[in-house]
Amino acid sequence: MLALCKVERGPNGLAVLERAPREPAEGEIQLKVHAAGVCGTDMSVYHDAGAFARRVKLPTTLGHEMSGTVVHVGPGVHSVKVGDLVSIDSHIPCWECRACRTGRAHVCPNTRYPGIDIDGAFAQYLTVPAAIAWVNPPGTSVVDAALLEPLGIAVHATLEGSGVSGQTVVVNGCGPIGLMNVAVARHFGARRVIVVEPNAARRATAERMGADVLIDPVAQPPAGVVQALTGGAGADVVFEYTGSAQGVHNCFAMVGALGDVRWCATPSAPMEFDFGAWRKGRPTIYNIHGRRFWDTWEVAAPLVYDKRIDLAPIASHQVPLAEGARAFELILSGDAVKPVILCD
């Protein structure tokens, strides 16, 4: 089979290789992959930067946002069957630690990831534990099914803390999940959705996803705009997706007293943090990591099935697997929101 792999250390280091599919062991399933999205974690491995990149052993097939059809089930698998169209949660918990035993498997400290710790989804076939498979109804778009995993992060963030109903919210940074968060916050009743994003094309996409106010932080200080829009009260909720020091500074300048900061980004390096700003406004900081098993999926997936949210603006490009490295180039050039690699 063809597989897009990280084969060399340093920036890029990608190659499409011919590799043998792995037969499923007990509790595992083998999938024929249809579509797989490129995300920020894949980009960090591309750049060979950060903790995830250091965990990757070469060569490893990248990718974890995917949809595929079950073609083989291993012994002891009863939750899915051959022919099911599935998405996967990208976390492989241990199911034995305290977090897993208390319903918090999404923050299992022993989590492994496809595309990091095992071969991932940028391939014609993928073998994973059946326990992380989500079965989609017949007729689901394979591209939409591949985007359910990142959508789950936006849903998790939106429903955390005080929710968003009736509130003024800021989405600080509009990568693909930030853009999804715009639509999800709108669906769940946000009074006003403000976007802070320097990229003009992404601001335009945010408007398509339902944003009310678009702020270019290069052209105007976002905190001043948010304070003016809210009569000096600040936003009720700020979703932090930038992962940058300046973005985080803006985040705490925009949130109102006793508001919520939903921290969704993973900074690529340590940064200074002004605890004085946090102490002054006393916002509650929620650390958003992945999706809750399977609570978030039960909410997120029907939004797509029932056409409550349109993910078409997110999947900006489709690239065949044989040209998979081009998907990364589209992100680097700023031309893509989220490229989807077609693996059939």
C-alpha positions in Angstrom: 0.0 0.0 0.0 1.0 3.7 -0.4 1.7 5.6 2.8 2.9 9.2 3.4 5.6 8.9 6.1 8.1 11.0 8.0 11.4 9.4 7.0 14.0 12.0 8.0 14.6 14.4 10.9 14.4 18.1 10.3 11.9 20.1 8.4 9.9 18.2 5.8 11.5 14.8 5.6 8.3 13.3 4.1 8.1 10.6 1.5 5.4 8.4 0.0 6.5 4.8 0.6 5.2 1.4 -0.3 4.4 -0.4 3.0 2.7 -3.5 4.0 -0.7 -3.2 5.8 -0.7 -4.5 9.4 -3.1 -7.3 10.1 -5.4 -6.6 13.1 -4.6 -8.2 16.4 -7.1 -9.0 19.1 -9.4 -6.0 19.7 -8.2 -4.2 16.5 -9.7 -3.4 13.1 -8.3 -2.7 9.7 -9.7 0.1 7.7 -9.6 1.0 4.1 -8.9 4.7 4.4 -11.0 7.2 2.3 -10.0 10.6 3.5 -7.6 12.1 6.1 -7.2 15.7 7.2 -3.9 17.4 7.9 -3.8 19.1 11.3 -1.5 21.1 13.5 0.1 18.0 15.0 1.0 16.7 11.6 2.6 20.1 10.9 4.6 20.0 14.1 6.0 16.6 13.0 6.7 18.1 9.5 8.7 20.8 11.1 10.3 18.3 13.6 9.4 20.7 16.4 7.8 20.0 19.8 7.1 17.0 22.0 5.1 15.0 19.5 7.8 15.3 16.9 10.3 13.9 19.3 8.1 10.9 20.0 8.0 9.8 16.3 10.2 6.9 15.3 11.3 6.9 11.7 9.7 5.9 9.4 6.2 6.5 10.7 3.0 7.1 8.6 1.4 10.4 9.7 -2.2 11.4 10.1 -5.1 10.8 12.5 -8.2 12.7 11.3 -9.8 10.1 9.1 -12.7 8.1 7.7 -12.5 4.6 6.4 -14.4 1.4 5.9 -13.8 -1.6 8.1 -12.4 -4.4 5.9 -11.1 -6.8 8.6 -11.9 -7.2 12.3 -9.6 -8.9 14.8 -10.6 -11.5 17.5 -12.8 -10.2 20.2 -14.2 -7.2 18.2 -18.0 -6.8 18.5 -18.5 -3.0 18.4 -18.0 -2.7 14.6 -18.4 -4.9 11.6 -17.0 -5.3 8.1 -18.5 -2.6 5.9 -19.0 0.0 8.6 -17.9 3.6 7.7 -16.0 4.8 10.7 -14.2 7.8 12.0 -11.6 7.4 14.8 -10.8 9.3 18.0 -7.1 10.0 17.8 -6.5 9.2 21.5 -5.7 5.6 22.3 -6.1 5.5 26.1 -4.7 2.8 28.4 -8.2 2.2 29.9 -6.6 1.2 33.2 -5.3 4.4 34.9 -7.3 6.6 37.3 -8.3 9.0 34.6 -9.7 6.2 32.4 -11.4 4.5 35.3 -13.2 7.8 36.3 -14.6 8.7 32.9 -11.8 11.0 31.8 -10.0 8.8 29.2 -9.6 11.9 27.0 -6.8 13.0 29.4 -5.2 9.6 30.0 -1.6 10.2 30.8 -0.6 7.1 28.9 -2.4 8.1 25.7 -0.9 7.0 22.4 -1.7 8.5 19.0 -2.0 7.2 15.4 0.5 9.1 13.3 2.8 9.6 16.4 3.2 6.4 18.4 1.8 4.0 15.7 1.4 4.3 12.0 -1.4 6.7 11.0 -4.0 7.5 8.5 -2.1 8.9 5.5 -2.2 5.5 3.9 -4.5 3.2 2.0 -5.0 1.0 5.0 -4.9 1.7 8.8 -5.1 -0.7 11.7 -6.3 0.7 15.1 -8.0 -0.5 18.3 -11.8 -1.0 17.7 -12.3 0.9 21.0 -11.5 4.3 19.3 -13.9 3.7 16.3 -17.0 5.8 15.8 -19.6 4.3 13.4 -21.2 6.7 11.0 -24.6 6.2 9.4 -24.7 5.0 5.7 -24.4 7.8 3.2 -22.2 10.1 5.4 -19.7 12.0 3.3 -16.3 10.5 3.8 -14.8 14.1 4.0 -17.3 15.1 6.7 -16.6 11.9 8.6 -12.8 12.7 8.5 -13.5 16.1 10.1 -15.6 14.8 13.0 -12.5 14.4 15.2 -11.3 18.0 15.0 -15.0 19.2 15.2 -15.2 17.4 18.5 -12.5 19.7 20.0 -14.6 22.8 19.1 -17.7 21.2 20.6 -15.9 20.2 23.7 -14.6 23.8 24.1 -18.0 25.3 23.5 -19.9 23.2 26.0 -17.2 23.5 28.7 -17.7 25.9 31.7 -20.6 28.3 31.3 -21.3 27.2 27.7 -22.0 30.1 25.2 -25.7 30.6 25.2 -26.6 34.3 25.3 -22.9 35.3 25.7 -20.4 37.4 23.8 -17.6 35.1 22.7 -14.2 35.6 21.0 -12.5 33.0 18.9 -8.8 34.0 19.1 -7.1 32.4 16.1 -8.9 30.8 13.2 -7.2 27.7 12.2 -9.5 24.9 11.1 -10.7 24.1 14.7 -11.1 27.8 15.5 -13.3 28.2 12.4 -15.3 25.2 13.4 -15.7 26.8 16.9 -17.3 29.9 15.2 -20.0 27.7 13.8 -20.5 25.6 16.9 -20.7 28.7 19.2 -23.3 30.1 16.8 -25.3 26.9 16.8 -25.3 26.7 20.6 -26.7 30.2 21.0 -23.9 32.7 21.4 -25.2 36.2 21.3 -22.3 37.5 19.4 -19.2 35.8 17.9 -16.1 37.9 17.5 -13.1 36.6 15.5 -9.5 37.7 15.9 -7.4 36.5 12.9 -4.6 38.2 10.9 -5.1 36.1 7.7 -7.7 37.8 5.4 -8.8 34.5 3.8 -9.4 32.9 7.1 -11.4 36.0 8.3 -13.5 35.6 5.2 -14.1 31.9 6.0 -15.0 32.8 9.6 -17.7 35.1 8.2 -19.0 32.2 6.2 -19.0 30.1 9.4 -21.2 32.7 11.2 -18.9 35.3 12.8 -20.4 38.7 13.5 -17.3 40.8 13.9 -13.9 40.2 12.2 -10.8 41.8 13.8 -7.4 41.9 12.1 -5.0 42.1 15.1 -2.2 43.5 12.9 -4.4 46.5 11.9 -6.0 47.2 15.3 -5.6 46.2 18.9 -8.2 43.5 19.4 -8.7 44.2 23.1 -9.7 47.8 22.4 -12.3 46.6 19.8 -13.8 44.0 22.1 -13.9 46.5 25.0 -15.7 49.0 22.8 -18.2 46.4 21.5 -19.0 45.3 25.1 -19.2 48.7 26.7 -16.0 48.0 28.6 -17.2 44.7 30.1 -15.1 42.4 27.9 -16.1 39.1 26.4 -17.8 36.4 28.4 -15.8 33.7 26.8 -12.5 33.7 24.9 -11.4 30.6 23.0 -7.6 30.6 22.7 -6.3 28.9 19.5 -3.2 30.9 18.6 -0.6 29.3 20.9 1.5 32.5 20.7 2.6 34.8 23.4 1.0 37.8 21.9 -2.2 35.8 21.3 -2.3 34.8 24.9 -1.7 38.4 26.0 -4.6 39.5 23.8 -6.8 36.7 25.2 -6.6 37.9 28.8 -7.0 41.5 27.7 -10.2 40.7 25.9 -12.0 38.5 28.5 -14.2 40.2 31.0 -14.1 39.9 34.8 -15.0 36.4 36.0 -15.3 35.2 32.3 -14.1 32.0 30.8 -10.8 31.4 28.9 -11.1 28.1 27.0 -7.4 27.2 26.3 -7.4 25.0 23.1 -4.0 25.7 21.7 -0.7 23.8 22.3 2.2 26.3 22.3 5.2 25.0 20.5 7.6 26.4 23.1 7.4 27.7 26.7 6.2 31.3 27.1 5.9 33.9 29.9 2.5 34.2 31.5 1.3 37.3 33.4 -0.5 35.8 36.4 -1.2 39.4 37.4 -3.5 39.8 34.5 -5.3 36.6 35.4 -5.5 37.6 39.1 -6.9 41.0 38.2 -9.8 39.8 36.1 -10.2 36.4 37.7 -11.3 34.5 34.6 -11.6 30.7 34.9 -9.2 28.9 32.6 -10.4 25.6 31.1 -7.7 23.4 29.5 -9.4 21.8 26.5 -7.8 18.6 25.3 -9.3 16.4 22.7 -12.9 15.2 23.0 -14.7 13.4 25.9 -15.2 9.6 25.2 -17.9 9.4 23.8 -20.0 12.2 25.2 -18.6 14.9 22.8 -19.1 12.6 19.8 -22.7 12.1 20.7 -23.2 15.8 20.4 -20.8 16.7 17.6 -21.6 14.1 15.0 -25.3 14.8 14.7 -24.5 18.4 14.0 -23.0 17.2 10.7 -25.5 14.4 10.0 -28.4 16.7 10.5 -26.7 19.5 8.5 -26.8 21.9 11.4 -23.2 22.8 10.6 -21.6 23.0 7.2 -17.9 21.8 7.2 -17.4 22.4 3.4 -15.6 25.7 4.0 -13.1 23.9 6.2 -12.0 21.2 3.7 -10.5 23.8 1.3 -8.3 21.4 -0.8 -8.4 17.7 -1.7 -5.0 16.1 -2.6 -4.4 12.5 -3.7 -2.3 10.3 -1.4 0.5 10.0 -4.1 0.9 13.8 -3.9 0.3 14.0 -0.1 3.3 16.2 0.6 1.6 18.9 -1.4 -1.0 19.2 1.3 1.6 20.4 3.7 2.9 22.9 1.2 -0.6 24.4 0.8 -0.7 25.0 4.5 2.8 26.6 4.5 1.9 28.9 1.7 -1.2 30.1 3.5 -3.5 29.0 0.7 -5.3 26.2 2.5 -7.6 26.1 5.5 -7.4 22.3 5.9 -6.3 20.1 3.0 -7.8 16.6 3.0 -5.7 13.8 1.6 -7.8 11.3 -0.5 -6.4 7.8 0.1 -8.6 5.6 -2.1 
